Amino acid sequence: MNDLITRATDLRSCRLCADRFAATATAHEPRPVAWFGPGARILVAGQAPGMKVHHSGKPFTDPSGDRLRNWMGVDEATFYDRSRVAILPMAFCFPGYDEKGSDLSPPKICAETWRADILAEFTNIRITLLIGGYAQKWHLGTKTGVTETVAAWRDHAPDVFPLPHPSWRNTAWLKKNPWFEAELLPVLRTRISEVLSE
């Protein structure tokens, strides 16, 4: 338990990508966002913080977070309770934008440096949400795209649920794939409710 708290403290001081971020169009400083603690039963494995999270220092403080909490069927107090929910993205810092204003990919060095050791400290996780292709490939070893991986969600439930990113950019994806909200989300919400009430 204390090891997990120590790792969160160490992570917040990480500056491995300082030169990388300085060379982006945003030319920003690293700001690792660590949001986890002992006892968590739900693991949210995302991609990387966006610009709003970089400024707030709190994960999913944006419309994507509102949509994700709706998908999960939880309120903000539950979502941000570190003793119940651990938020562990593939990269802990905002990767920055390129010269065209597009999001840069999460640096691989972040997961390579931190992920396995932190995951090993989680002993109570009952359900894992894999948000987006980076998390799905790392955790599941899949070579398929997000749509195909999410469509095969029953292969991994009830302990793991692959999800698309809750970004507004995926609104068209949600309309094109109505089975996600009709079939997957009710099962996800029920499972989360069960885990949180144990």
N, C-alpha and C positions, 0 to 999 in steps of 0.2 A: 504493500500500500504506500509506504513512504517512498519507495523507489519511483512510483508513478508520479508522485508530487515533485520529486527531485527532477525527473525527466521533463516535466512541464516547465519547470523553472529554467533548466538548462536550454531547452528548446527556444524559449523566448529571447535568449541572448545569442542565438545562432546568427552568424553573418557570412556563411559560406557563399552566398550568392550576391554579395555586395557589388562586386565588379560587374557581374552579369546584369543586375538591375540598373546600375548606373549607365549602362550602354543601351538601355531601351529608350523608346520615345518618351516615356514618362520619367526616366532618370530618377527613380525613387530609391529610398533607403529600404532595406529589409525591415519587415515588421511581422515576425511569426505570430500567428494567432493560434494559441493552444487552448482548447476547450474540452477538457476531460478531467476526470477525477476518479478516485476509488469507488467501487460499487456499481458503476454504470452497467445497465443491462441491455441497452440499445446502442449499437454503433452506427453512426452515420459516416460513411466513407465517401467523401465528395471529391471534387477536382482540385480547386485552389480558390483562395479568397479573391473577390473582385475588388474594384476600386473603393466601393462604399465600405466594405469590410476592412480594407486596409486602413481607412480613416477611423472607423468606429472601434476596431480591435475586438469585435464580437462577430462570430460567424453568422451568415445568413440574415444580416440586418438589411434586407432589400426585398423587392417583390418576389425573388426566387425563394426566399425564406418563408414568406407568407404562403406561397403555393405549396412548398414542401410540408409545412406544418398542417396545412389542409389535407394533403395526401395522407399524412400520418394520423390525422384525427387528434392532434394534441394542441394545447394552448402554449403560449410563450413561456409561461412559468415552468411547465413540464419540460419543454424543449431545452431550456437553458439551465435546467437543474443538472449539474455535472455528476451528481450521485446517481442519476437515472439515465442520462443520455451523454455519450461520448461523441464528439465531432472531430474526426480525424481525416482531413483531406489528404490527397496524394502529395500536395505541396502546401506548406503552412503560410507562405507569403504570397502576396499578389505578384504574379509573374510579370506584369506590365503589358503595354500595348506596343505593337509594331508601328512603323511610320504611317500606316494606313488606318490606324485606330483599332485594329483587330487584336483580340486577346492572344497573348503568347501562351504556349503550352507550359504546363507545370514542369520545372526542371527535374530531371530524373534523380539528381543527386540528393534531393530532399527525401524521397522515399527510400533510396539506398542507404542513407545515413541514419534515418530515424525510425522508419515504419516498423520493421520486424521487432526491434527491441521494445517499442511502446506497446505493440499488439500483444507481446508476450506477457505484459503486466496486467492485461485485462483478463480476469478470471471469472467474471460473472456475466459476460455478454451472452445473451440468449437470441438476439436477432440482429442481423447486419443488413443495412441498406447500402447498396452499391450504386452510387449516382454517377452515371456517365461512363464512357468507354475506358478511360484511364483506370478507374477503380475496378471495373469489371475484369479487365485484362489482368491486372495485378493479382486480384483475389481469386479469380476463377480460372485464369490461364486461357481464357477464350480468345479465339482468333476471329470471331464473328463481329459484325457491327452491332451498334446499340439496339437497333430495332429487333434483330434476330435474337440477341441475348435476352432482351426484356420479354419478347414473345415466348421464350422458353422458361419463364419464371417458375412454372410448376416443378421444373427439374431441381430447383434449389430451395423452394419453400418447404417448411415454414421457418427455417432458420436464416435463410438468405433471400433477399429480394433485390434483383437488379432493376434499376429505375432509370428513365431518361433524366437529363438535367431539368430541374423545374424552371429554367429560364423562360422569359417571355418569348425568346426566339424559338422555343419549341411548341408554341401555341398551335401552329399549323400541324405539327407532328401529332399532337393530341387529338385534333379534329380528324386526322387521317387514320388514326388508330383508336377508335372508340372503345375497343375491348379493354384498353388499359384502365380507363375509369370505371367501366362496367363490371369487369371481372377481377382484375388484380387489386385495385384499391380497397374494395370491401374486405377481401381476405387480409390485406396488409393491416388495415385499421383494427380488425378483430384480433389479429395476432399481437399487435402492439398493446392493445387494451389488456389482453391476457397477461403479457409479460409485465406490464406496469402494475398490475394488481396482485402479482405473486408475492 
